[in-house]
């Protein structure tokens, strides 16, 4: 898989720069008689749900605004809470590591930190309302041309060269079978397609790939617990004043 050039800065790493816990689904999904997925109530209610937007945003905030120092002693809960709150208060539109990062002691990376301090991190990062009021949501109601999707694919490739980590909204509006947010961090190209590697908050530790068909100028999202797979529309968020 292609990696951003080292001179561009430290690349987003999978799974080190992601969360060790999952954004859980509100419902379970089963295949109905028509072959489509249908929601059914979960036997055990989800503990941590509707946070894909928040988790993608937070993962990039940690990537750009935090530095982990495993050689330093671990801190107490109050100190870690304050440090995570400081990271979450930073600008999510910073796509690359900035000067003056928040130093988090005792852990080597976000994956280990969120596993060791899971309850604390979940509590601070939890922001379900943020998904509904993310300023870029308005874009999904407008048409998506094939030219727009080609431009998105090209932008993602350029971002890989700058060691950026685009936060991407995946939709099929007005259909509501998918409304999800992920982080794109790598790409593998052929003349026919681009396979974009992405972090999916619903699948911690599992690398996933989204296909871009060059001829059709269309993105295809892989099969998931909540989506049967197929063509989707994508656009970057936390990218500009309107998004």
Secondary structure by P-SEA (a helix, b strand, c coil): ccccccccccccccccccccccccccbbbbbccccbbbbbbbcccccccccaaaaaaaaaaaaccbbbbcccccccaaaaaaaaaaaaaccccccccccccccccccccaaaaaaaaaaaaaaaaccaaaaaaccccccccccccaaaaaaaaaaaaaaaaaccccbbbbbccccccccbbbbbccccccccbbbbbbbbcccccbbbbbbbbccccbbbbccccccccccbbbbbccccccc
